[in-house]
Amino acid sequence: MERRKVPDRRQEHSFVSEDRRSGPFDRREKNHRRREIEEEREKIERIRAFKAKDKAASSASPPLFTKKRLIWMGLAILVLVVVLYLFR
C-alpha cells in the first residue's frame, strides 16, 4: 500500500470543498443553460402556434367572390345593361 505524500488528506482535496460552496450549477453555468433551454422552448412554441394558425387559415375555403372579381362582374353587368338599353 502506498503512503500519502501529503499527511493531511484535506489539503490535497481542498478544491472539492470550494466547489461545494459555489455549487455545481455555477461551475457548469447551469443558469445560462436553463435560460437557453427555455428560450428554445418558447421559440418552438411560437413556431408551432404559427404553423397551427396557417393550417387553420388554409383549411378554411377562400371566399367565393373576392373584391376584384366583384368589381369585374359589376363592370360586366353595367356594360350589358348599357348595351341592352342602347339597342332597344
Helices and strands as residue ranges (DSSP letters): H 9-12, H 14-22, H 24-27, H 30-59, H 67-86
